[in-house]
Amino acid sequence: SDVPDQALVNSDLQSALAEARQAYADSNPKSLDRHREACEAMPGGNTRTTLHNSPFPLTVVRGEGCRLWDVDGHEYIDVLGEYTAGIYGHSHPVIRAAIDKALNHGWNYGGRNENEARLAKLIADRMPSIDLVRFTNSGTEGNVMALAGARVFAQRKGRSGATKVMVFHGGYHGGVLYFVSGGSPVNVPYEYVVAPYNDVEGTRALLAKHGEELFAVLLEPMQGSHGCLPGDVGFLKMVREETKARGITMIFDEVMTSRLSPGGLQEKHGVIPDMTTLGKYIGGGMSFGAFGGRRDIMELFDPTKADSLPHAGTFNNNALTMAAGVAGYGEVYTPAAAAELNARGEKIRQRLNAICANDKVAFQFSGVGSMMTAHATSRPIRTAADIAAGSQDAKELFFFDMMAAGIWIARRGFVALNIMIGDAEGERFVAAVEEFVTARKALLQAK
């Protein structure tokens, strides 16, 4: 038979992975030294769990355009794009000029500044669901505040029994709203109903069962951290119809996905939620988050009203982020630029999948537009089970091979293209993946 023995394949994969790990360690002695120093003052040398990987993470010393350099002098093409926040590449001249100008005028006012209303107007004009918007310092904060507002909104509408929020298996809404692996001990202590993503009947049944108890449904129109799992449009429309009928606030977390069309995936799919949370690149690559939505919900936060909800945050409107956001979102990532970047991403993903299909390997890329994730499985990626079927060892081998090829990518195989990536860099990325598929073909057997 020409079908390889799976035990032999697994053994060979383990050997290849051990060899790749060792080569990585041998090539990066200065990063190892930096990691050991960091361990003296931070738990595991880490202050952001996502950036840890074994045997140790690399230390970056410089970024320019679409390239990064590590402390050992290696140069990389950056296809990670700071997990979607780095859409402008590194030190984009338009944003740099806006930040320089802001610095020249001082950066801690303790007062209003002229750019916050400009950025708010840009967002309200582009996002179909947003009439009014408030800023935060991260997407996590945006989600926390949106849920808090939705709960009070339900109470004031006479739904005092609505104390639960529906989320989805594989959902990620920040460090305290984490459902990728079934939940996190540090999650905000709401009562959660965890539904199956892309399962129309299963989710509809849960909405029918818990409808009176739910004040909000929070979901991503494409799950980002859970492997770029696109939401089926029919599934998203069902959730929209059911929540509207039951008076439940539907919140789209578009912290990652708002980049995927000029008005986010809500515009692309024609599914308009009651509230939307934002973050990442809209602040020009600085610390940024936001929550917005229907006027009647967002007016809960209007401080001119007697019973308004408090929402503080020293840096919500900080001068640097507001200036960078107006320049980046208003001048650089225009609707035309969004269309162009996502068309480029679609073409690259199609080429990568054609390479994988041509070599008949259990490897593929899911996603939409400029966001994609590698999966070491031949199953179509539609559910959490499809993602779980992939070989984690093969994905880790992909990570090490990409790093060795000078491609900066997430350990979990995540890619978010930035606007600085040109044709030559796109070709380098495609060629590196093709080399991986060719060289590792015997280890990428169907699962």
Disulfide bonds with the S-S distance in Angstrom:
none
